[in-house]
Amino acid sequence: MLAVDDDPAVREVLHLLLDEHYEVLDAPDGETALRYLLGEPVDLVLLDVVMEGIDGITLLQQMRRGGVDVPVVVVSAINTAWTAAAAMRLGALDYITKPFDDAELLDAVGAALHRAAEAAEFRPPEDTARILLIGCPVGLAAALSGALSHHARVESIPADADAIAAMPPVSPDTVVLDAGKAPNPHESLMSIRTRFPLASIVIVNAPPRARAVAFAEAEDATILPRPLALRDLLDGLRADMRPSLHGLPHFSTRVIGVIEYVSVHYADVNMRELGRKLEKSPYYLSRLFRSETGMTLKTYVNRVRVEAARQLLLETTEKIETVASLVGFHDASHLSRQFLKFSGRRPGDFRRTWWDDPAPSSPR
């Protein structure tokens, strides 16, 4: 882990406390810390707020903008609600005030590492494809993201220029644009070309009158016919994958049927209805789904609900309680627990961080 503090005495105390249990690096300022984070594998950052040069809050902002996904526990002498809230909005998992209790700090470190490890179980390896879905229906985007969770990193955002500009400067390998949902397909396509010049593009649901424009402007993009079929989309994504990336899986017809069903009924999944629709017993479908995807149907449905909630948090101003109900969770606390499990963050923190501190509009 990396301890960032401009006070050498504090760094020494952290070494004395943590060296027995962890390998601890230290940095006296934000600039040094950022160099470590960009060049060394780090599992956790203990971060002071007030430092010369790059302060702790600014470092958190730069980590987010640079796509540095490392859990952070803030350890600061500043004990104000505003500072703690600012740190939590930027993704800090905990906020410990100085002088700290040794046991409290050790507990916070252990909890942060455990939470990060739990979230990492549900993330694919780094060398998998990055797929960005723009403007796709909530259910389809959530179901696809959940089904590919062991094989690709799938992100879903609204089809507007602000949301595209807010994406971290890590180019996806493939962008899927739902032209039927984009307020201005031409503007969205130009934003994608400018923001992600190296990404391949798949265009879906292009209205007939917009299709000629799409063909003219999308150059080598893949354009899928309407109505969109999930298998066609998976085939299009698979065809566009670079050979150096892990390929996408080939799902059986019945597993495709499960994914399609959940994409529509994720808020009120009924296993008997699913069995009748696919003409197989729920037990058979559950075993088949797990054998092909590596996850249980229950885990998959919860993941889809979290992905759907994530998209609603970006696209609407609905309260978290309302979002929880819309996606099928009992209440806000149920959503919060599942959101934390799958993403390592709470829904309120995710929403605030995304819109309060947008990423720059051009890559570094």
C-alpha positions as CSV (number, residue, x, y, z in Angstrom):
1,M,0.0,0.0,0.0
2,L,1.0,3.6,-0.4
3,A,1.1,6.1,2.5
4,V,0.9,9.7,1.3
5,D,1.7,12.4,3.9
6,D,4.0,15.4,4.0
7,D,4.8,14.9,7.7
8,P,7.7,12.4,8.0
9,A,6.7,11.6,11.6
10,V,3.3,10.5,10.4
11,R,4.8,8.4,7.7
12,E,7.1,6.8,10.3
13,V,4.1,6.0,12.5
14,L,2.3,4.4,9.6
15,H,5.3,2.2,8.8
16,L,5.6,1.1,12.5
17,L,1.9,0.3,12.5
18,L,1.5,-1.4,9.1
19,D,4.9,-2.9,8.1
20,E,4.3,-6.1,10.1
21,H,1.2,-6.8,8.1
22,Y,1.7,-5.1,4.7
23,E,4.3,-3.9,2.3
24,V,4.2,-0.1,2.7
25,L,5.6,2.5,0.3
26,D,5.4,6.1,1.2
27,A,5.3,9.5,-0.6
28,P,5.9,13.0,0.9
29,D,3.6,14.7,-1.7
30,G,1.0,14.3,-4.3
31,E,3.4,14.5,-7.2
32,T,5.5,11.6,-6.0
33,A,2.3,9.6,-5.1
34,L,0.9,10.0,-8.6
35,R,4.2,8.8,-10.1
36,Y,4.0,5.7,-7.9
37,L,0.4,5.1,-8.8
38,L,1.0,5.3,-12.5
39,G,4.1,3.0,-12.4
40,E,3.6,0.6,-9.5
41,P,0.8,-1.9,-8.5
42,V,-0.8,-0.5,-5.4
43,D,-3.6,-2.1,-3.5
44,L,-4.6,0.8,-1.2
45,V,-3.7,4.4,-0.6
46,L,-3.6,6.1,2.8
47,L,-3.9,9.8,1.9
48,D,-3.4,13.1,3.7
49,V,-5.5,16.1,2.6
50,V,-3.3,19.1,3.3
51,M,0.1,18.9,1.5
52,E,2.3,21.2,-0.5
53,G,1.7,21.1,-4.3
54,I,-1.0,18.5,-5.2
55,D,-3.2,18.2,-2.1
56,G,-5.2,15.1,-1.3
57,I,-8.5,16.2,-2.9
58,T,-6.7,17.2,-6.1
59,L,-4.9,13.9,-6.1
60,L,-8.2,12.0,-5.8
61,Q,-9.5,14.0,-8.8
62,Q,-6.4,13.3,-10.9
63,M,-6.6,9.6,-10.0
64,R,-10.2,9.4,-11.2
65,R,-9.4,11.4,-14.4
66,G,-6.5,9.1,-15.2
67,G,-8.5,6.0,-14.7
68,V,-6.4,4.9,-11.6
69,D,-8.8,2.6,-9.8
70,V,-7.2,2.1,-6.4
71,P,-9.1,2.2,-3.1
72,V,-8.3,5.2,-0.9
73,V,-8.6,5.8,2.9
74,V,-8.1,9.5,3.8
75,V,-6.1,10.1,7.0
76,S,-6.3,13.8,7.8
77,A,-6.2,16.3,10.7
78,I,-9.0,18.2,9.1
79,N,-12.2,17.2,10.8
80,T,-14.9,18.9,8.7
81,A,-18.0,17.4,7.1
82,W,-17.3,19.3,3.9
83,T,-13.8,17.8,3.4
84,A,-15.0,14.3,4.3
85,A,-17.9,14.6,1.9
86,A,-15.6,15.9,-0.9
87,A,-13.3,12.9,-0.4
88,M,-16.1,10.4,-0.4
89,R,-17.7,12.0,-3.5
90,L,-14.4,11.3,-5.3
91,G,-14.4,7.7,-4.2
92,A,-12.6,7.5,-0.9
93,L,-13.8,4.5,1.1
94,D,-13.2,5.9,4.6
95,Y,-12.1,9.1,6.3
96,I,-10.0,8.8,9.5
97,T,-9.1,11.9,11.5
98,K,-5.7,12.5,13.2
99,P,-4.7,11.7,15.8
100,F,-6.0,8.3,15.0
101,D,-6.5,5.2,17.1
102,D,-4.3,2.4,16.0
103,A,-7.0,-0.2,16.1
104,E,-9.4,2.1,14.2
105,L,-6.9,2.6,11.4
106,L,-6.1,-1.1,11.1
107,D,-9.8,-1.9,11.0
108,A,-10.3,0.7,8.3
109,V,-7.4,-0.6,6.2
110,G,-8.6,-4.2,6.6
111,A,-12.2,-3.3,5.6
112,A,-11.1,-1.3,2.6
113,L,-8.9,-4.1,1.3
114,H,-11.7,-6.6,1.9
115,R,-14.2,-4.4,0.0
116,A,-11.8,-3.9,-2.9
117,A,-11.0,-7.7,-3.1
118,E,-14.7,-8.5,-3.1
119,A,-15.4,-6.0,-5.9
120,A,-12.4,-7.3,-7.9
121,E,-14.0,-10.8,-7.9
122,F,-16.7,-9.4,-10.2
123,R,-14.3,-7.5,-12.6
124,P,-12.7,-9.1,-15.6
125,P,-8.9,-9.1,-16.1
126,E,-7.2,-6.0,-17.5
127,D,-6.5,-7.5,-20.9
128,T,-10.2,-8.0,-21.7
129,A,-12.1,-5.9,-24.2
130,R,-13.5,-2.6,-23.1
131,I,-17.0,-2.0,-24.6
132,L,-18.9,1.3,-24.2
133,L,-22.7,1.2,-24.8
134,I,-24.1,4.6,-25.6
135,G,-27.9,5.2,-25.4
136,C,-28.8,1.6,-25.3
137,P,-32.0,0.6,-23.4
138,V,-31.5,0.2,-19.7
139,G,-32.5,-3.5,-19.6
140,L,-30.5,-4.5,-22.7
141,A,-27.4,-2.6,-21.5
142,A,-27.6,-4.1,-18.0
143,A,-28.3,-7.6,-19.2
144,L,-25.4,-7.5,-21.7
145,S,-23.0,-6.0,-19.1
146,G,-23.9,-8.7,-16.6
147,A,-23.6,-11.6,-19.1
148,L,-20.2,-10.4,-20.3
149,S,-18.9,-9.5,-16.8
150,H,-16.3,-12.3,-16.8
151,H,-15.2,-11.6,-20.4
152,A,-15.2,-7.8,-21.0
153,R,-15.4,-4.4,-19.2
154,V,-18.8,-3.0,-20.3
155,E,-19.8,0.6,-19.5
156,S,-23.1,2.2,-20.4
157,I,-23.8,5.9,-20.6
158,P,-26.6,8.2,-22.1
159,A,-26.3,9.2,-25.7
160,D,-25.4,12.9,-25.2
161,A,-22.2,14.8,-25.7
162,D,-21.9,15.7,-22.0
163,A,-21.9,12.1,-20.9
164,I,-19.4,11.1,-23.7
165,A,-17.1,14.0,-22.6
166,A,-17.3,12.9,-19.0
167,M,-15.8,9.4,-19.7
168,P,-12.3,8.8,-18.3
169,P,-9.6,9.1,-21.0
170,V,-9.3,5.3,-21.4
171,S,-10.4,4.5,-24.9
172,P,-12.8,1.6,-25.3
173,D,-12.1,-1.0,-27.9
174,T,-15.6,-0.9,-29.2
175,V,-18.4,1.6,-28.9
176,V,-22.0,0.6,-29.5
177,L,-24.3,3.6,-30.4
178,D,-28.1,3.2,-30.3
179,A,-28.9,5.7,-33.0
180,G,-32.6,5.3,-32.4
181,K,-32.3,6.7,-28.8
182,A,-29.7,9.4,-29.5
183,P,-31.3,12.9,-29.6
184,N,-28.9,13.8,-32.4
185,P,-27.2,10.7,-33.9
186,H,-24.9,12.8,-36.1
187,E,-23.7,14.8,-33.1
188,S,-23.2,11.6,-31.0
189,L,-21.3,9.9,-33.8
190,M,-19.0,13.0,-34.2
191,S,-18.4,13.1,-30.4
192,I,-17.5,9.4,-30.4
193,R,-15.1,9.8,-33.4
194,T,-13.4,12.8,-31.6
195,R,-13.3,11.3,-28.1
196,F,-12.4,7.7,-29.1
197,P,-10.6,7.8,-32.5
198,L,-9.2,4.3,-32.2
199,A,-12.4,2.5,-31.2
200,S,-14.4,0.5,-33.6
201,I,-18.1,1.5,-33.8
202,V,-21.2,-0.6,-33.9
203,I,-24.4,1.3,-34.7
204,V,-27.8,-0.3,-33.8
205,N,-31.4,0.8,-34.2
206,A,-30.7,3.4,-36.8
207,P,-34.0,4.8,-38.2
208,P,-34.3,4.2,-42.0
209,R,-34.0,7.8,-42.9
210,A,-30.8,8.1,-40.7
211,R,-29.3,4.9,-42.0
212,A,-27.9,6.5,-45.1
213,V,-26.3,9.3,-43.1
214,A,-24.9,6.7,-40.7
215,F,-23.3,4.7,-43.6
216,A,-21.9,7.9,-45.0
217,E,-20.3,9.2,-41.8
218,A,-19.5,6.0,-39.9
219,E,-17.0,4.9,-42.5
220,D,-16.0,1.3,-41.4
221,A,-18.6,1.0,-38.6
222,T,-20.7,-2.1,-38.3
223,I,-24.4,-1.2,-38.7
224,L,-26.9,-3.8,-37.4
225,P,-30.5,-4.1,-38.8
226,R,-33.6,-3.3,-36.8
227,P,-35.1,-4.7,-34.7
228,L,-31.9,-5.5,-32.7
229,A,-31.4,-9.1,-31.8
230,L,-29.0,-9.9,-28.9
231,R,-27.3,-12.6,-30.9
232,D,-26.6,-10.2,-33.8
233,L,-25.1,-7.7,-31.3
234,L,-22.9,-10.3,-29.7
235,D,-21.7,-11.5,-33.2
236,G,-21.0,-7.9,-34.2
237,L,-19.0,-7.3,-31.0
238,R,-17.1,-10.5,-31.5
239,A,-16.2,-9.7,-35.1
240,D,-14.8,-6.3,-34.1
241,M,-12.6,-7.6,-31.3
242,R,-8.9,-7.1,-31.8
243,P,-7.0,-10.5,-31.9
244,S,-4.9,-9.5,-28.9
245,L,-7.9,-9.4,-26.6
246,H,-9.8,-12.3,-25.0
247,G,-12.6,-13.2,-27.3
248,L,-16.3,-13.0,-26.3
249,P,-18.1,-16.2,-25.4
250,H,-20.5,-18.1,-27.6
251,F,-23.7,-18.6,-25.7
252,S,-26.3,-21.3,-26.5
253,T,-29.7,-20.4,-27.8
254,R,-31.3,-21.0,-24.4
255,V,-28.8,-18.9,-22.5
256,I,-29.4,-16.1,-25.0
257,G,-33.0,-16.6,-24.2
258,V,-32.4,-16.2,-20.5
259,I,-30.4,-13.0,-21.1
260,E,-33.1,-11.6,-23.3
261,Y,-35.8,-12.5,-20.7
262,V,-33.8,-10.8,-17.9
263,S,-33.2,-7.7,-20.0
264,V,-37.0,-7.1,-20.0
265,H,-38.1,-8.6,-16.7
266,Y,-35.0,-7.9,-14.4
267,A,-37.2,-6.1,-11.9
268,D,-39.6,-9.0,-11.4
269,V,-37.9,-12.2,-12.6
270,N,-40.2,-15.2,-12.5
271,M,-38.4,-18.5,-12.9
272,R,-41.5,-20.5,-13.7
273,E,-42.4,-18.0,-16.4
274,L,-38.9,-18.2,-17.8
275,G,-39.1,-22.0,-17.8
276,R,-42.4,-21.9,-19.7
277,K,-41.0,-19.4,-22.2
278,L,-37.9,-21.5,-23.0
279,E,-39.6,-24.9,-22.5
280,K,-37.2,-26.1,-19.9
281,S,-37.3,-26.5,-16.2
282,P,-35.9,-23.6,-14.0
283,Y,-33.4,-26.1,-12.5
284,Y,-32.1,-27.1,-15.9
285,L,-31.8,-23.4,-17.0
286,S,-30.0,-22.5,-13.8
287,R,-27.4,-25.2,-14.3
288,L,-27.0,-24.4,-18.0
289,F,-26.6,-20.7,-17.3
290,R,-24.0,-21.3,-14.6
291,S,-22.0,-23.7,-16.8
292,E,-21.8,-21.1,-19.7
293,T,-21.4,-17.9,-17.8
294,G,-19.7,-18.9,-14.6
295,M,-22.3,-17.3,-12.3
296,T,-25.6,-18.4,-10.8
297,L,-28.8,-16.9,-12.1
298,K,-29.4,-15.2,-8.7
299,T,-26.0,-13.5,-9.0
300,Y,-26.7,-12.5,-12.6
301,V,-30.1,-11.0,-11.8
302,N,-28.6,-9.0,-8.9
303,R,-25.8,-7.8,-11.2
304,V,-28.2,-6.8,-13.9
305,R,-30.3,-4.9,-11.3
306,V,-27.2,-3.0,-10.2
307,E,-26.2,-2.2,-13.8
308,A,-29.8,-1.0,-14.4
309,A,-29.6,1.2,-11.3
310,R,-26.3,2.6,-12.3
311,Q,-27.7,3.7,-15.6
312,L,-30.8,5.2,-14.0
313,L,-28.6,7.1,-11.6
314,L,-26.8,8.7,-14.5
315,E,-29.9,9.3,-16.7
316,T,-32.4,10.5,-14.1
317,T,-32.7,12.5,-11.0
318,E,-34.9,9.9,-9.2
319,K,-34.2,9.3,-5.5
320,I,-32.2,6.2,-4.7
321,E,-35.2,4.7,-3.0
322,T,-37.2,5.1,-6.2
323,V,-34.3,3.7,-8.3
324,A,-34.1,0.7,-6.0
325,S,-37.8,0.0,-6.5
326,L,-37.6,0.4,-10.2
327,V,-34.9,-2.2,-10.6
328,G,-36.4,-4.8,-8.2
329,F,-34.6,-4.3,-4.9
330,H,-36.6,-4.1,-1.6
331,D,-35.3,-0.7,-0.6
332,A,-32.4,1.7,-0.8
333,S,-30.3,-0.2,1.7
334,H,-30.7,-3.4,-0.3
335,L,-29.6,-1.6,-3.5
336,S,-26.7,0.0,-1.6
337,R,-25.4,-3.3,-0.3
338,Q,-25.6,-4.9,-3.8
339,F,-24.1,-1.8,-5.5
340,L,-21.2,-1.9,-3.0
341,K,-20.7,-5.6,-3.6
342,F,-20.4,-5.4,-7.4
343,S,-18.8,-2.0,-7.9
344,G,-17.0,-1.3,-4.6
345,R,-19.0,2.0,-4.2
346,R,-22.3,3.2,-2.9
347,P,-24.9,4.5,-5.4
348,G,-25.0,8.0,-4.0
349,D,-21.2,8.3,-4.2
350,F,-21.2,7.0,-7.7
351,R,-23.8,9.5,-8.9
352,R,-22.1,12.5,-7.2
353,T,-18.7,11.6,-8.5
354,W,-19.8,11.1,-12.1
355,W,-21.5,14.5,-12.5
356,D,-19.7,16.7,-9.9
357,D,-16.2,16.1,-11.4
358,P,-16.4,15.3,-15.0
359,A,-13.3,14.1,-16.8
360,P,-11.6,16.3,-19.3
361,S,-13.0,16.3,-22.8
362,S,-9.9,15.1,-24.5
363,P,-7.4,12.3,-23.6
364,R,-4.2,13.0,-21.8
